Amino acid sequence: MNLPKNLKQLRKARGLSQQGVAMRIEGLTRSKLSFYEQGIAEPPLCMCYKISVFYRVTLDELIK
């Protein structure tokens, strides 16, 4: 699973900071996003869904 890499790539491709993304997704904090991007923690499925909707990608694209 390349979720950490994909999260960081999607964010950077859109020119967003971790704080900027966290402010736009309910229930997400900058520190949680940082942990997800580093692979320290895995987001729950409901958060993966919120992130995929925010970036307008499928769950498959997000976690592939």
C-alpha positions as CSV (number, residue, x, y, z in Angstrom):
1,M,0.0,0.0,0.0
2,N,1.4,3.4,-1.0
3,L,-1.1,5.4,1.0
4,P,1.5,7.6,2.7
5,K,3.2,8.4,-0.6
6,N,-0.1,9.1,-2.3
7,L,-1.3,11.4,0.4
8,K,1.8,13.5,0.2
9,Q,1.8,13.6,-3.6
10,L,-1.8,14.6,-3.8
11,R,-1.3,17.4,-1.3
12,K,1.8,18.7,-2.9
13,A,0.4,18.5,-6.5
14,R,-2.3,20.9,-5.3
15,G,0.1,23.2,-3.6
16,L,-1.5,22.7,-0.2
17,S,0.1,22.6,3.3
18,Q,-0.8,19.9,5.8
19,Q,-2.6,22.6,7.8
20,G,-4.5,23.7,4.8
21,V,-5.8,20.2,4.1
22,A,-6.6,19.6,7.7
23,M,-8.7,22.7,7.9
24,R,-10.8,21.5,5.0
25,I,-11.5,17.9,6.1
26,E,-13.7,17.5,9.1
27,G,-12.1,15.4,11.8
28,L,-8.6,15.7,10.4
29,T,-5.8,17.5,12.2
30,R,-2.4,18.5,10.9
31,S,-0.7,16.1,13.2
32,K,-2.9,13.2,12.1
33,L,-2.2,14.0,8.5
34,S,1.5,14.1,9.2
35,F,1.4,10.7,10.8
36,Y,-0.6,9.3,7.8
37,E,1.9,10.8,5.3
38,Q,4.8,9.3,7.2
39,G,3.2,5.9,7.6
40,I,3.3,6.1,11.4
41,A,-0.5,5.6,11.5
42,E,-3.2,4.5,9.1
43,P,-6.3,6.5,8.7
44,P,-9.6,4.7,9.4
45,L,-11.7,3.9,6.3
46,C,-14.1,6.8,7.0
47,M,-11.2,9.2,6.9
48,C,-9.8,7.6,3.7
49,Y,-13.2,8.2,2.2
50,K,-13.2,11.9,3.3
51,I,-9.7,12.4,1.9
52,S,-10.6,10.7,-1.4
53,V,-13.7,13.0,-1.8
54,F,-11.6,16.0,-1.0
55,Y,-8.9,15.2,-3.6
56,R,-11.6,13.8,-6.0
57,V,-9.9,10.4,-6.4
58,T,-11.3,6.9,-5.9
59,L,-10.4,5.0,-2.8
60,D,-8.5,2.6,-5.1
61,E,-6.4,5.5,-6.4
62,L,-5.8,6.7,-2.9
63,I,-4.5,3.4,-1.5
64,K,-2.9,1.8,-4.6
